[in-house]
């Protein structure tokens, strides 16, 4: 399982390098192939320093199996997502600044329809109100997990999930890219130019995305 630990650490470092998390913010996990365990980033460790040996292995009830550090405080949300989404093998929690700012201002309105990539990968985007980190966030997420691939939490951050860590990270990147575009357009003109709904549906057909 050393490879999964390394992938978790590498993924978290990439999120930090791309400005999607702060040094002590955000978390990432990958589910094992046999679906009995997850490997998750530790609590309170600077993201840019993470290595494979820092990653914590827990079972699907949240019991620590291996690791010298405490698992992320958002472990309850990761476990809940995996329990409700058998198709998901990786979960990312990041702090995309523009996405959260737009959500707080009531300006992040799904479907965004601003780029082809966003149409394809963010067509199941949900927004929820702030909840206390940890169990509070998990409870707030519960109702929208089955219908979402990305969930933005006001005054906090966003969760994204996918069939692998690459897809989960890509969704966060696409969310922030689209949010930056909306933010910049709003600073220039009143309303962002959006891809018409019928064209968005054609894009989905081309790439066969639901």
N, C-alpha and C positions, 0 to 999 in steps of 0.2 A: 504493500500500500504506500510505499515511499513515493511512488510516482504521483499519486493523488495528492499527497501532502505538498509535494513540490509544485503541482499545478495550482493548488489553492494559494500558496505563498506568491507564486509568480503572478497570478491573476490580481491579487490584492495590490502588489507593487505597481502593476500596470494602471490600475484605477487611480492610485496615488499620483503616479507620474503624469497622468492625463488630467489631473485636477478635479477628479470626480469624487474624491474623498479627501478629508484632512488627515493629518498625521495620526490622530487618535479616533477618527470617525469612520463608520462603515464596517462592513463585514462580508464574508464570502464563504460559501460552503459547496462541497461536491458530495453527492451520494455514491456509495460504493456500488459496484456492479451487481452484487447479490442483494442490494437494497436493505441491508440490515444495519448499516452504519452510515454516518456522515462525517466528513472531515471539515472542520470549521476554524476560522481565524480566532485567535485568542483575544481576550478582553484587555484593554489598556496597553497594548504594545504598539509602538510606532510602525505605521504601515510600510514605510520604506525600508525597514530593517528585517522584515519577516523572511524566515527561511523554513525549509521543510520541517525541521525539528521543533518549530514553534507551534505547528498546527495541532489542534486537539481532535482526537477521535472519540465520538460519542455514539451510543446506540440510539434507536429510534424513540426511546423514552427519555433521552437526555442524560443518561448516565455516562460519565466519563470512563472510557476504556483505556485510553492511552493519551499521555500528554503531561507536560510539566507546568502548564499554565491553565487558567480558568477559561472556559469557552466564552465566546461573545455573549453579551447580555441580551442580544436579539436572538439567541438560540430558540426560544419558544416560537418565534415567527417562522424560522427556517423549518422546524419540525412540523409545524402546522401546514405549511405549504406542501411539504413532501407527503404528508398524510392525505391531503385533499387532491393532490395532483400526481398520480402515478407516472405520468409522462415526463415529469420534471426530474432532471438529474443534477441541476446546479441552481443555486440561488445567490443573487447579489443584492446587497443593501448599500446604496451609495447616497451621496449628498450633492446631486446636480443643482448648482446654484440657480441657474436661469429657470429651470423647470419648477423648482420650489417657489421662486419669486413670482412667477406667473400664476402658479396655483394659489398662492396667498392672496393675489390681487384679483382673482376670479377671471384671469385671462387665458388659462390653460383649459381649452374646451374641446374635448374629444368629439369626433375625430379631428385631428389637427390638419391632415391633408396638405402638408407643405412641401414634402419631398417624396419621391417614389420609395425610397428606403423606409421612410416613416410610415407610409401607407401600408407597406408589406409587414413590417415588424412591430408596429405599434397600433395595429387595428383592434387590439384588445387592451386598451388603456383605461384605467380607472383612477379616480381621485377620491380620497377620504380625508376627513378632518383629523386634526392632531389628536394623538393619544399618548399617554405616558409610555416611554420606551420599555421594552421587556414584554411582560404579559399583557399590558394594556394595548400595546401595538398589535400583538397577535390577535387579541379579541376584536380589534377594529378591522383588521384585515380579513377576518374569517368569512364574512359574507360575500366578498368580491373575488376571493382567490379562484373559485371555479370558472369565473368568466373573464379572467384577466391574465395577461402575461407581464404587464408592467402596472405597478400601483404607486401613485404619487401621494405622499402624506404631507399635508400642509404643515408649515413650520418645522419640518423635519428632514425628509429625504424621499427616496424611492426604492422600492423592491422590484427587481426583475428576475425572471426565471426562464429556463430553457432546457433543451434536451442535452446540452453540454455547457461548459463554462464559457466557451467562445460565444455562443448565442446569447447567454445571459448578459455578458459584458457588452456585446454589440447592441443589445436593446437599450442599455443605459446610455451608451454613446450616442445612439440615434435620437433618443429622447432629448438629450442635452443639445445636440446639434439643431434639432427642430425648434427647441425652445429659444435658443440664441437667435435663430432666424426670425421667429415671431417677435422677440424682444426688439431686435434691430429694426424690423419693419414698423413696429408700433412707435419707435422713436422718430421715424421719418414721416409716416402717414398714419391715418386713423385706424385702418383695418388691414391686416396682412392679406396678401394675395394667396389664395388657396387653390389647390387642384380641385376642379369640379368633381362632385360626387360620382357622376357617371364615368369620368376618366379614371378616378381612383378604383372603381370596380373593374375597369378594363385592365389596369395595372395588375390587380390581383389575379385576373384570369391568365395573363401572360405568364406569371410566375407560379400559378396554381396555388395561391395562398388563400385560405378561408378568411 
